[in-house]
Amino acid sequence: MATRPHVDWQSEEEALKALRPLVISGREVLPLVEGGKGISVSNGESSGAWAAADGVGTFSGVNADSYDERGGLLPQTYSGRTRRERHEELIAYSIRGGITQARVAHERSNGRGRIHMNILWEMAAAERILHGVLEGARGLIHGVTCGAGMPYRIAEISARYGVYYYPIVSSARAFRALWLRAYKKFSAFLGGVVYEDPWLAGGHNGLSNSEDPQNPENPLPRVIALREMMRSFGLNDTPIFMAGGVWFLREWTDWIDNPDVGPIAFQFGTRPLLTAESPISDAWKRKLLTLREGDIFLNKFSPTGFFSSAVNNPFIQELRDRSQRQVAFSIKAVGEHTESFPVGPRGRPVYLTESDRVSAQAWIAQGFTTALRTPDSTLIFVAPEKADEILTDQINCMGCLSACQFSNWSQNEDGTTGRKADPRSYCIQKTLQEVSHGDDVENQLMFAGHNAYRFADDPFYANGFIPSVGQLVARIATGD
């Protein structure tokens, strides 16, 4: 590991004076929050260290890791013959892993700070897993953050265990719907509201259909609107966590002690990736130090149906290329769709336009000889080995989401979304497990916030320096 570069450190006392402590989940702490990142990317080690630095540590409750008696990682393997059976195995893994990481975080925190758990409302069996973890880790978890959907029942479940809840929203309108439908009944346990910038945050983003993914909006007016909405419900003193796009606190001085914003904390999702306690691989950490502005790609390939932000590596590029090799078809000759085109092992004909038939033949000549149907009456063209991989991944689905566009799994009674599986997407469980437990950072999905390119230019990380969580929190508290 490289040596730490020289920096002009303030004393700890001076650093702490720069921030006004907030009461979060029942204790006064620094208003610095570790963002929860799924599939073992933020775990008990990292969140416990963040809490030990008097902040709020957040471990991921999404398919969290568990260990054997010797401390070795227990691989999540599936023996069930059906998706439903594998789904039940995944729930058991998730509950065990969540309890394990809560215990690790509690031990590492040394009784300081706060420990939160992050879950996705659209993950498989979110309610069952939340009940299981909170029951099995009573007293170890102080708060639950939850996004990726409209988590109405997070309030009732958290209150049942005496735990604070923190919904993740991207607009005042979303919070209003949650409050009126459910949260007003459990206001005592609303610890705060996480505003996640839908253009800059890493992972899944809350862009609505009315918002342009290519035109980011200033977060300050949106957060002020959220505060105004909260005040109309009597939530004057309930903190807002600003998440997404936060790097240097000195860039947010107009937010601190701003009466229009009210009590504010800052959530960091990307910067904690590059710490000694971060469980990601050394290859991933090295990759972060090489990113440049524009290397993070906002896309809609995720099987959740949400927009998401990830490193634009060969994994993402293959998905982009796959969707570009796409043509619309008709099952009957109609309009301009007059050109017969054989599809599948039996060569059943569909009909393309003349220009699309020419494109299809060109792709086939390049080796993309397998045409796969999508739910939108289009064909995509891939190489045979990619087609085999897609089919195998769809067959091996373990139901990690409440509903999956890639495999057409749904946790409803029918076990299906009712739509054709979409080959333009990917198995998110498979790739996130592989990137979080392996060294391949080129051919797997790497979620990251859009500010990840700043690692390369931030002098704190000069010469490849990787700080401890404590060093990072102290650095952030200085404004840098």
Residue pairs with C-beta under 8 A, 6 or more apart in sequence:
1 276
1 464
1 465
1 466
2 463
2 464
2 465
2 466
3 463
3 465
4 465
4 467
4 471
5 459
5 460
5 462
5 463
5 465
7 459
7 460
7 475
7 480
9 15
9 474
9 478
10 18
10 478
12 474
15 474
15 477
15 478
16 30
16 477
18 249
18 477
18 478
18 479
19 30
19 31
19 32
19 249
19 256
19 477
20 31
20 256
20 257
21 28
21 29
21 30
21 31
22 28
22 29
22 30
22 31
22 239
22 263
22 265
23 29
24 31
24 33
24 56
24 114
24 143
24 191
24 192
24 239
24 265
25 56
25 114
25 116
25 142
25 143
25 164
25 191
26 114
26 142
26 164
27 113
27 114
27 142
29 54
29 55
29 56
29 113
29 114
30 53
30 54
30 55
30 473
30 477
31 239
31 263
31 264
31 265
31 266
32 50
32 53
32 55
32 56
32 265
32 266
32 268
32 473
32 476
32 477
33 55
33 56
33 58
33 116
33 241
33 243
33 265
33 266
33 267
33 268
34 42
34 46
34 47
34 50
34 55
34 56
34 57
34 58
34 267
34 268
34 269
34 272
35 42
35 58
35 118
35 243
35 267
35 268
35 269
35 270
35 272
36 42
36 47
36 58
36 59
36 60
36 61
36 116
36 117
36 118
36 145
36 269
37 60
37 118
37 202
37 203
37 269
37 273
37 447
38 60
38 62
38 63
38 118
38 120
38 123
38 203
38 432
39 60
39 62
39 63
39 429
39 432
39 433
39 436
40 60
40 63
40 64
40 65
40 279
40 436
40 437
41 60
41 273
41 278
41 279
41 280
41 436
41 447
42 58
42 59
42 60
42 118
42 272
42 278
43 59
43 60
43 64
43 65
43 101
43 104
43 105
43 279
44 59
44 100
44 101
44 102
44 103
44 104
44 105
44 106
44 107
44 108
45 104
45 105
45 108
45 277
45 279
46 57
46 59
46 272
46 275
46 277
46 278
46 279
46 469
47 57
47 58
47 59
47 101
47 105
47 108
47 109
47 115
47 116
48 57
48 104
48 105
48 106
48 107
48 108
48 109
48 115
49 57
49 108
49 109
49 275
49 277
49 468
49 469
49 470
50 56
50 57
50 58
50 113
50 272
50 469
50 473
51 57
51 105
51 108
51 109
51 112
51 113
51 114
51 115
52 108
52 109
52 110
52 112
52 113
52 469
52 470
53 112
53 113
53 469
53 470
53 473
53 474
54 112
54 113
54 473
55 113
55 114
55 473
56 113
56 114
56 115
56 116
56 143
56 265
57 105
57 109
57 113
57 114
57 115
57 116
58 115
58 116
58 117
58 118
58 145
59 101
59 102
59 104
59 105
59 115
59 116
59 117
59 118
60 101
60 117
60 118
60 119
61 94
61 97
61 98
61 101
61 117
61 118
61 119
61 129
61 130
61 133
61 144
62 94
62 118
62 119
62 120
62 123
63 76
63 90
63 93
63 94
63 97
63 123
63 400
63 429
63 433
64 94
64 97
64 98
64 100
64 101
65 73
65 74
65 97
65 100
65 101
66 74
66 93
66 96
66 97
66 99
66 100
67 73
67 74
67 100
68 74
73 437
76 90
76 93
76 433
78 86
78 89
78 90
78 396
78 398
79 89
80 86
80 87
80 88
80 89
80 398
83 397
83 398
83 399
83 407
83 409
83 415
84 399
84 415
86 397
86 398
86 399
87 124
87 125
87 398
87 399
87 409
87 411
89 398
90 124
90 398
90 399
90 400
91 124
91 125
91 128
91 129
91 132
94 124
94 125
94 129
94 132
94 133
95 128
95 129
95 132
95 133
95 136
98 117
98 129
98 132
98 133
98 136
98 137
99 132
99 133
99 136
99 137
101 117
102 115
102 117
102 133
102 137
102 140
102 141
103 137
103 140
105 115
105 140
106 115
106 140
109 115
114 142
114 143
115 140
115 141
115 142
115 143
116 141
116 142
116 143
116 144
116 145
116 166
117 133
117 141
117 143
117 144
117 145
118 144
118 145
118 146
119 126
119 129
119 130
119 144
119 145
119 146
120 126
120 146
120 147
120 148
120 149
120 204
121 146
121 147
121 148
121 149
121 150
121 151
121 154
121 402
122 148
122 149
122 304
122 306
122 401
122 402
122 403
123 129
123 148
123 400
123 401
123 402
124 399
124 400
124 401
124 402
124 411
125 402
125 411
126 146
126 151
126 402
127 153
127 157
130 144
130 154
130 157
131 157
133 141
134 141
134 144
134 157
134 158
134 160
134 161
134 163
135 161
138 161
141 163
142 163
142 164
143 158
143 163
143 164
143 165
143 166
143 191
144 154
144 158
144 163
144 164
144 165
144 166
145 165
145 166
145 167
145 168
145 194
146 154
146 165
146 166
146 167
146 168
147 167
147 168
147 169
147 194
147 196
147 204
147 206
148 168
148 204
148 304
148 306
149 402
150 174
150 177
150 178
151 167
151 178
152 178
152 181
152 182
153 182
154 165
154 167
155 165
155 182
155 183
155 185
155 186
155 189
155 190
156 182
156 185
156 186
158 164
158 165
158 186
158 189
159 165
159 186
159 188
159 189
162 189
163 189
164 189
164 190
164 191
164 192
165 186
165 189
165 190
165 191
166 191
166 192
166 193
166 194
166 241
167 175
167 178
167 183
167 193
167 194
168 194
168 196
168 206
168 243
169 175
169 178
169 193
169 194
169 195
169 196
169 206
169 226
170 195
170 196
170 197
170 198
170 205
170 206
170 207
170 208
170 222
171 206
171 208
171 222
171 225
171 226
172 222
172 225
172 226
172 228
172 229
174 206
175 193
175 226
175 229
175 230
176 229
179 233
183 190
184 233
187 234
187 235
190 235
190 238
191 238
191 239
192 238
192 239
192 240
192 241
192 265
193 226
193 230
193 235
193 238
193 239
193 240
193 241
194 240
194 241
194 243
194 267
195 219
195 222
195 223
195 226
195 240
195 241
195 242
195 243
196 205
196 206
196 243
196 244
197 216
197 219
197 242
197 243
197 244
197 245
198 205
198 206
198 207
198 208
198 211
198 244
198 307
199 205
199 207
199 213
199 216
199 217
199 244
199 245
199 298
199 450
200 216
200 244
200 245
200 309
200 449
200 450
200 451
201 243
201 244
201 245
201 269
201 309
201 449
201 450
202 244
202 269
202 270
202 296
202 309
202 310
202 447
202 448
202 449
202 450
202 452
203 269
203 308
203 309
203 447
204 302
204 304
204 306
204 307
204 308
205 298
205 306
205 307
205 308
205 309
206 306
207 213
207 306
207 307
211 217
213 298
213 307
219 242
219 244
219 245
220 254
220 255
220 261
223 240
223 242
223 255
223 261
224 260
224 261
226 240
227 240
227 260
227 261
227 262
230 236
230 238
230 240
230 262
231 262
236 262
237 262
237 263
238 263
239 262
239 263
239 264
239 265
240 261
240 262
240 263
240 264
240 265
241 264
241 265
241 266
241 267
242 252
242 255
242 264
242 265
242 266
242 267
243 267
243 269
244 267
244 269
244 449
245 449
245 450
245 451
246 252
246 266
246 267
246 268
246 451
247 270
247 271
247 451
247 454
247 458
248 479
248 480
249 256
249 266
249 476
249 477
249 479
249 480
250 479
250 480
252 266
255 261
255 264
256 264
258 264
268 476
269 449
270 448
270 449
270 451
270 452
271 472
271 476
272 278
272 469
272 472
273 280
273 284
273 285
273 288
273 448
273 452
274 285
274 288
274 289
274 455
274 461
274 466
274 467
275 466
275 467
275 468
275 469
275 472
276 466
276 467
276 468
276 469
277 468
277 469
278 285
279 436
280 436
281 438
281 439
281 441
282 439
283 439
283 440
283 441
284 435
284 441
284 446
285 466
286 464
287 311
287 441
287 446
288 448
288 452
288 455
289 455
289 456
289 461
289 464
290 456
291 311
291 448
291 452
291 453
291 455
291 456
292 453
292 456
293 453
294 312
294 453
295 311
295 312
295 452
295 453
296 309
296 310
296 311
296 312
296 448
296 449
296 450
296 452
296 453
297 309
297 310
297 311
297 312
297 316
298 307
298 308
298 309
298 450
299 307
299 308
299 309
299 310
299 316
299 319
299 320
300 306
300 307
300 308
301 308
301 316
301 319
301 323
301 424
301 425
301 426
302 308
302 425
302 428
303 401
303 404
303 405
303 406
303 407
303 422
303 425
303 426
303 427
303 428
304 401
304 404
304 405
304 428
305 405
308 447
309 447
309 448
309 449
309 450
310 316
310 445
310 446
310 447
310 448
311 441
311 446
311 447
311 448
311 452
313 441
313 442
313 443
313 446
314 442
314 443
315 431
315 442
315 443
315 444
315 445
315 446
316 445
318 386
319 424
319 425
319 426
322 380
322 382
322 386
322 423
322 424
323 380
323 424
325 359
325 363
325 368
325 380
325 381
325 382
326 374
326 378
326 379
326 380
326 381
326 424
327 352
327 353
327 356
327 359
327 360
327 378
327 379
328 337
328 352
328 353
328 356
328 376
328 377
328 378
329 337
329 341
329 343
329 350
329 351
329 352
329 356
329 373
329 377
329 378
329 379
330 337
330 350
330 351
330 377
331 350
331 351
332 351
333 340
333 351
334 351
336 353
336 354
337 351
337 352
337 353
338 351
338 353
338 354
339 351
339 352
339 353
339 354
339 356
339 357
340 349
340 350
340 351
341 349
341 350
341 351
341 352
341 357
341 360
341 371
342 348
342 349
343 349
343 350
343 371
343 373
343 379
344 371
350 379
352 360
360 371
360 379
360 381
363 381
364 381
367 383
368 381
368 382
368 383
369 381
369 383
369 384
370 381
370 382
370 383
370 384
370 386
370 387
371 379
371 380
371 381
372 379
372 380
372 381
372 382
372 387
372 390
372 423
373 379
373 420
373 423
374 380
374 420
374 422
374 423
374 424
375 405
375 419
375 420
375 421
375 422
380 423
380 424
382 390
382 423
387 423
390 423
393 406
393 407
393 426
393 427
393 430
394 406
394 407
394 408
394 421
394 427
396 427
396 430
397 404
397 406
397 407
397 409
397 427
398 429
399 409
399 411
399 415
400 428
400 429
401 409
401 428
402 410
402 411
403 409
403 410
403 411
403 412
403 417
404 410
404 417
404 428
405 417
405 419
405 421
405 422
405 425
406 421
406 422
406 423
406 425
406 426
406 427
406 428
407 421
407 427
408 416
408 417
408 418
408 419
408 420
408 421
408 422
409 415
409 416
409 417
410 416
410 417
410 418
426 445
428 445
431 444
431 445
432 444
432 445
434 440
434 444
435 441
435 444
435 445
435 446
438 444
455 461
460 467
460 475
460 480
467 475
